[in-house]
Amino acid sequence: MKDDYNWFSKGDTNTICDRSGFKCKLSECRTEWNGLLVRADFWEPRQPQDLPVTPRPQKVYSNIRGQQAVILYTPPTQADLSQ
């Protein structure tokens, strides 16, 4: 008699499994990560490939050695060439 799921259970309702289409009690169902209400024997956990772990970006340290001397090139003047 319990195979047809028409038996009374206080606080429990009949529902339809989204994966198999079978009639079952709500207490025997579980909700999957995608929102489907399925029987416990049809339930599947979320696959690890759905949640890839990305590496954390490395810290980039700029100007580690402090301020570098700035050397500007100035073309020689006529006085520099005559010496």
N, C-alpha and C positions, 0 to 999 in steps of 0.2 A: 504494500500500500504506500510506502514512503517513496517508491520509485517514480510516481507520477506527480509528486510535489503539490498535491491538492490537499494535504493534511494541514491541520491548523497548528500554528505555533504562535503563541502570544507575543506580540511586538515584532513579528517577522512577516514579510510580504513576499509574494511571488514576483519574480522578475525574469527577464529573458537575457541570457548570456549574449553579449555583443559578438563574441568570436564564433561560438558554435550554434547559436540560435536555440539552444535547449532552455526549457523552463527550469528554474531552480529557485531556491530560497535566497533572499538578500544576505542572510548571515553566512552563506556559503560562497559569496562572491568577493572579489577583490578588485580594486581600481588600479589599472595600469598607469604608467607615466604619461601615456597619451590620452587618458581620460576614458578608456574603454572599461566597462564593467563586465568582468569575466569570471567564470567559475574558478575556484582555487586550483583545480588540476589543469586549467588552460593558461594560468597566469605566467608571464615571462618577465624577468627583470629587464631593466634598460641595459642595452649593450654598452660596454666600455668605449667602443669606437665612436659612439654618439657624443661623448664628452672628451675630446682630445685635450691632453695636457700640453700646453704651450710653454716653452722655456721662458723664464723671466729674462727681460732684457738686462744686459750687463751694464753696470754703471760706467759712464764715460766721464773720466776726469779730464777737464781741460785746464791747461796752463799749470801743470804739475810743478814745473821747475821755477815758477815765478815769472816775473816780467823779463822778457828778453830785450836786449839792447836793440834799438831800431837804427839801422845804418842806411842813411839816405845817400844816394849817388848824386853828386853834383858835378857837372862837367867842368873841366879845367878852364880857368880864365886865361886871358892873354898874359897876365902877370905871372901865373904859374908856369907857363910855357917858356917865358923868357929867362927864367932863372937857370 
